[in-house]
Amino acid sequence: MTTRRSLILQAMAGAMLAATGPALAQARTVGAIRVDTARLAAQGWGPRSQEIKRDLERQLATTLAPMIRRGGPVLTVTVKGVWLASWAGGGGKFSAGGASMDNFDADYVLTGPRGEVLGQWTILSTIGSDSGGAWYRPDVDQRRVAALIENNALWIRRYLGG
């Protein structure tokens, strides 16, 4: 039998659960972002690896802006590889459903002030090679890499709770 007292107690319990819910899902903070692209240089990206480093740092700073707090944990990123398909375009009328894909592989480690690992994630972003727009534009490869970097940054934001 439902009484007024049990109804009030149920409402109070529900309110307490709702109040504690967001605290459990609170986003982590990041104090600094460090990116290492040394492996890319060894894979043949040469000076472009430094551009990818700067672009990723800039994209992460923008994407994670609400989470950045001075003195917070350090987010260290090691870019393991960037692979662009040799053919930039999606499936067409005669492609039999196949599509070429670009990939961006990176390891993320969030480290606390005493060097303790607070979290680590390996993120492999895979998007269509047509993400850079028209294949005949001279900067198509730069736009493809930028799309991969943005995708990778959005995934780490999701993993950090943002």
Secondary structure as UniProt FT lines:
FT   HELIX           4..24
FT   STRAND          32..36
FT   HELIX           38..40
FT   HELIX           41..45
FT   TURN            46..47
FT   HELIX           48..63
FT   HELIX           65..67
FT   TURN            70..71
FT   STRAND          74..83
FT   TURN            93..94
FT   TURN            96..97
FT   STRAND          101..111
FT   TURN            113..114
FT   STRAND          117..128
FT   HELIX           129..132
FT   TURN            135..136
FT   TURN            138..139
FT   HELIX           140..160
//
